[in-house]
Amino acid sequence: MSIVFGTDGWRGIIARDFTYDNLALVATATANYIKRIGEKNSAAVIGYDTRFMSREFAEETARIFAFHGIIVHLTQSVSSTPQVSFHTKQKGAVLGIVITASHNPPIYNGYKVKGKFGGPAYPEEIAEIELELAKLANKVPKAPPKSLDQYILERAIRPFDAQESYLRYIRKKIDLDLINSSNFTILLDAMYGAGQGILPKVLQNVEEMHAEFNPSFGEITNPEPIPSNLLSFLDTIKEGNYSIGIATDGDADRLGAVDECGNFVDSQKLFILLLKYMYEDKKKRGSVVKTVSVTSMVEQYCAKHNLTLIETPVGFKHVAKLMNEQKVIVGGEESGGLGTILHIPERDGIFNALLLIEMMAHRKKSLKQLCDDLDTEFGPHRYMRKDVHVTSQQKKVIMNACAKGPAKIGRYTVISTETKDGFKFFVDNGWLLIRSSGTEPLIRFYAEAETMGKVNELLEEGFKLS
């Protein structure tokens, strides 16, 4: 097979694509890259999520790195992606590796690469690893001669607790006393992923669901915190008495939220809420970075406050690079992943959930009230994303139709088109973005407008393009 790194690492179906043999190629290529750019006693951090055989794949990657003379800090148990990014920076490692397929279906696993600055590896770094991978074509890498235990005894592999110091860090950054004094009742849906068990260690009145080890993810087809994957979670919120519902994806770098009435709060609103909190309440200053799929409320807010706004293609790696190079108040994407100036340049579902709850406590408002305030300030902005599995032929037809530049999307005249990533068609008081997924055989359709009726119409008409 051809091993390809997408928008956020290499992913493949377990046993068919994501195998020990292919992992050995990718890990060896990464080790060769680390040796080429690093110094003596270069180190890497390796962690893993709750997926089938993630631990075993992580341990094999650690053995390969140790065989190549790289010191490995291996998490002792399941760790979130942001925890691995955090420790990559803290330990001065050259790279971090997370064995995870994030929000993809349970039949997938993956290999994320983290930079030494504490965020996704730069696209240039990934390109260098791919070059090393190309050099290994038709070659079988040498297998490490020693067992995991032997490498641990030699201190070449050093197991560590990834959660303890991460929690200490959170306690310094978040006003937990303020939150706990507000007596919020919180329901966390960990979606069987790496976010389980963290919030109850820092907050009172937290209940969890889907917080046990289940590599098949039970009834959850995709551990991504969007409404279609959170049906039982939404029902539980509606039936119970909760102040807020929080959901994190498979590796806990994405955030989903539900208000006290059981209404899902889309990630577009979460972006602008946290931006307002950082700028207005915490008085943070800098630029704002967003991907092409993020709400136009951000443009309105930045224009109003004379903030520099930078737009990037989809993929947090593009955002993280800018966050590492300059002062960025908030940077993120539509999929529930964003970073703030308070934290490492990385998406972190747990950290951002705490910031959101802190905002509720600080402003003494419920999540629904905060969202109602957005409608008052910016006017109604409704949003929906639709992921459609397609054949190669269907994908070709739709993307070719987009490239021709349609004059209309259904009954709406196209005012302008942007091609930074996919095709973004602007209509009066709305937009439709169409792009191919970098990790799955599907096309993603994104739409924003003043009513859900118009949003659904744009999505439906987008799929009809041919």
N, C-alpha and C positions, 0 to 999 in steps of 0.2 A: 504493500500500500504506500501511498504518498502521505508522509507526515507533514501536516500544514498547521502553522500557528495562525489562529484567527484573531478576532478583536481582543481576546483575553486569554491567550495561551493555546495549548494543544489539547483537543478533546477527541474522544473516540468511543465507540461502543465497546464495552468490556468483552474480552475474549475474541472479538473479531478484529478490532482495530487497536484497542488499548490492551496490549499484551505485554508480558515480561520482555519478550524480544524487542518490541518496538520501544518500550520504556528504556531498555538498556541502550538503545541507539540515542534517544533523546538525552538521557542522563549522561552518557559518555560525551556527547557533543557539548553539553553544558559544562561538564568538568573540564574539557579541553579549552573551552572559552575562558573559564575562571583561571586556569593555569596560564593562559596567554596574557590576560590583563592583570592578574593579581600578583601579589608578592609572596614571599615565603610565609608559610603558615596561614595562607588564605583560608577563610571560613565561610560556611554557608549555613543557613537555617532551613530546616525541613519540617513541615507540618502536614496534617491530613485531616480530612473531614469524616463524616459518618457513612460514606458510601461503601459498597461491597468491595472488600479487599484494599481499601485506601491505606490502612495501616501497613499491610504487607508491601504494597507498592512504595510507600514512603521509606520503609526499612530497606528495600532493595536499592532505591535511589541513594540512600545514605551509605550503603556498602560500596556502591560504585564510586561515589565521591571520595570515600575514605581510601579506597584502593588507589585513587589518583592523587593521594596526598593532601586532600582538602579536609580540614577539620569540620566536623558536622555537629551542629547543635540540633538535636532531634527532639521534637515535642514528645512528652511522655504519654500523652493521651490526645484525644480529639481536640483540635484547635481551629479557631476561625481564621479566615484569611487575614483580617486586620491584625490579629494577634501575631501572625507570622511576619507581616510587614513591620509591625512595631518592634519585634525582637531583632529583625534583620538590621534595623537602624541602631537599636540599643547595643547590640553586640558587635557592631562594626564589621558585619559580614559583607562579603562581596555581592552575594545574591541570596534571595530566599526562594524556596520552592514550596508550593502547596499542592498536594495531591487532592484535587477536587474538580468536579464538573459544575460547580456553582449551582445554577438554577436549572440545568438540563435534566431530562428524564433520568430515572434510576438506572437505566441500562448503560448510561455514559459514565466515564470517569475522565479525569483531565490532569493537566500539569501546568500550573500557573507559575510565572517567574516574577519575582519581586526585586526591585532595585535597592541598592544600599541606602538610599535616602528614605526608605520606608513607604514606598508606593509601587505601582506596577512598573516593571522594567520598561525603559524607553523603547520605542519601535526600533531604534538603531541597534540596541542591545539584542533584541529578538532576531534582527536580521543577521547579526554576527553569529548567534547560536545556530541559525538556519544554515549559514555558510559552513560551520563546523559539521553540521549534520550531513550536508552534501558531500563532504570529504569522506564520510563513512559509508557512502553508497556501496552496496554489494559486499560489505565487510561485516564480520561478526565480531563485536567487541569482546575483549577478554573478560571472562567472568571473575569477579573478586574471589581470591583464594581463601578468604577467612570468613567465619560466621559473624553475625551481628554481635554476639556476645564477646567474641575475641576482639573485635574492633572497639567495643565499649571498654573492655579491660585495658586496652592500650591507650585509651582516651582519645582515639581518633574519632569516635562517635560519642557525643556527650548528651545523654538524655536530660531534659530539663522541664520544669513546670511552666508552661506558657501562660497560665492564667493568673498566677499570684501577683507578679509585678505589673501585669496589665491592669488588674483591679486596683492596685495601689495608685497607679497613674490616673485612673478614672476618678478615684476619690479626691485627687488634687484638682482635677479639671472641672468637675460637675458639682453643683451645690446640692449634694444629697440630703443635707439637713433640711433645706428648704422644701425639697420634694417630699420627703418623709413627713414633714410637719403639715403638709397639705392633705394628708390622708386619702390620697388617690387610691382607687382599686384598679389594678392593672392585670390584663390578661395577655400573656405572651404565647403566640403560636410559633414554635421553633421549626415547624415543618419537618420534623425529624432530623434537622440539620445541626450544624456546629454552634448555633446560638443558644442551645438549651443549657439551663443551669447557671447562667451568668447573672441575669437581672436579679434573681432572688438573693444573691449574695451581697447586693448593694442597696436594694430597695425593700421596703415593707409592703405587705398587701399585694404580692405578686402571685398569680396563679399561672400555671403552664399547661399547655396541651401539645400533643405530638412531641413530647420531650423525652422520648426513650430511643434506644438504639433499634432502628428498623431500616436496614439498607434498601428495602423495597419501597419505602415511603408510604406504605399503607394505601389509603384511598387517594393520596396526592399524586397526580400524574407528573407534575412538574413542581419542584420545590421553589417556586418563584412567588413572591407575595403580591399577587394580583387577584382581583375578585373571583375569577373562575377557578382558582386553586384554593380558595379560602372559604368555601361554602359552609362547612361545619363550624369554622371559627366565627363567621358572621352570624350564624344562628345562635351560637353560644353568647355572643355579645348582646344580641337583641333580647335573649331570654333572661340574661343576668343583670346585675347591677354594677357595671364597670365604668370607670371614668374614661378609660382609653384602652384600645386594643393595639398591640404591637405584634408585627409578624416579621421574621427574618428568613432569608433564603437559605439554601443548602450550606453555604460557607459563611453566612451571617455578615456579608458586606452590603446587602441590600435591605431596605426598610420599607415595610408597608404599615399603614396606620388605619384605625377604625375609630370613629368618634363615639361618644357615649350613647348615641341613638342607633348605632349599628351601621352607620353610613361609611363606606370605604372612602378614605381621603387619598386621592391619587398623588403620585410622586411629584407632579407638577406643583401642586399646592404645598407639599412639604418643602420643596426647593425654595419657593418664595417666602414661606413662613420663616425658615431658618435664616435666610438672607436678611429679612427684616429684623429678626432677633439679634443677629450678629451686628448689624449696622446701627440700629436704633437703641437697643438696650445695652449691648456690650461695647458699643462705640468702637467697633473694629473698622479699620480703613484699609483700602487696597482696591484691586480690580476684582471683577467677577468673570468667571469662565463657565461657559455652558456648551453642551453639544447642540447640534442642529435640531434635535428632537425635543428640546426643552421649551416650556411655555413662553409665549410672547409677553406675559406679565413681567418677566425679567427685563426685557427691553424697556418697558414702560417705567419700571422702578429705577433702572440705571439712568435713564434719560432725566427723570425727575430729580435725582440726587447727584447728577453729573459724575456718575461712576463709569470708569472704563469697562466696557464689556467686550470679551473676546469669545468668538464662537469657533468650535472645533468639530471635526467629524465625530461620529459615535465611537465610543471606546474610552474608558476612563484613563487609559494610558496617555492619551493626548492631553487630557485635563491635568493629570498628575505632573507631567513634565513642566507645565507652566506654573503649577503650584510650587514646585521645587525651585523654580528660577526667579520668581517674583512674589510679592505680597498679594495673596488672593484671599478675599474674605470668604467666599464660597465658590466651589467649583464642582460641577457634577453633570449627571446625565438624567434622562427621563426615567430610567429603569429602577429608580429607588436608591441609586448609589451616588453619594456626594461626599465631599470632604470640606472641612472648614479650617480657618486659620488657627483654631484652637488645638488642632490635632495633627497627626501625620498626614501627608498628602495621599490619603487613601480613603476609599469608601469604608464605612463602618456602621452597620445597621444598629448595633447595640449603642454605640456612642451617640449616634444621631437621634436614636429613640430617647435617650436620656436628655439630650439638649431640647427636644420637643416637649418633653414632660416638664423640664425646668422652665421653659417658656410659658407653659400653662400656669405653673405655680407663681412665676414672677409677675405675669400680667393678671393673675387671678381670673382667668377665663378658661372655659372648656374648649376642647378642640373644635367643636361645632361653632362656637362663638368666634374663634380665631378665623375659621374658614368663611363665616358670614362677613367678617370684616374685610376679607379679600374682595368679595363681590361689591361691597360698598366702595372700596378704594379703586378697583380696576375695572369694574363692570363684570358681568358673568363671563367666566371662561370655563368651558366644559371640555373634557378630553377623554379620548379612548384610544387604545392600541389594539390592533387585531393581528394575530400571528396566523398565517395560513400556510399549511404544508402543501407544497407544490412539486410537480415533476420538473425535470430539467427543461422540458419543452414549454411548460406553462410559465416557468420563471423567465425563459428567454422571450416569450411573446409579450409578457407584461412589461419587462424592463426595456424591450425595444420600443414599445408603444410610448413609454415615458420619455425615452430619448428623442422621440420625434417632436416632443413639445406640444401636447394637446392644448387647444385654445380654450377648452372648457372641461370641467370635471362635473359631469352630469349637467345640471342647469346653472352651474356657477362659473362665471368667466374667470380664467386664470389671469391674474394681474401681473405676476412675475414668477420666475422659477429659479431655484437655487440648486446647484449640483455639487455642493461641498462633500456630501455623502448621500448617495442615492439621489432621489429627485423630490424636492420640496416645492409644492405648488401653492402659491398664495392666492387666496380669493378674498372677497370682501368680508372682513371680520372673521377670518379663519385661514387655516392652512391644512394641507395634506402632504405627508411625507411617505414615500415608498422606497424601501431599501431591502436588499438581500441580507439575511442573517449571515454573520461570519462564522457561526458555530453549528448551525443546523440547516437541513434542507427545507427552508421556508422563506417566505417574504413577509416582512413586517410592514403594516400599514398604521400610520399614526395620524390622528386628526384632532384639531382644536377649533372650537367655534363658540358662539354665544349660547347655543342650545344643544342638548343631546340629540335632538332630532336632526339637526344640521350635521353634527359630528357623525352620526350613523349613516347619513346619506352620503357624505364624503367618502367614508370607508367603503361602502357598497359600490359606489361609482368607480372608486380607484381599482377595485378588483376586476371591474368590467373592461378596463382599458385593454385594447388589443389592436 
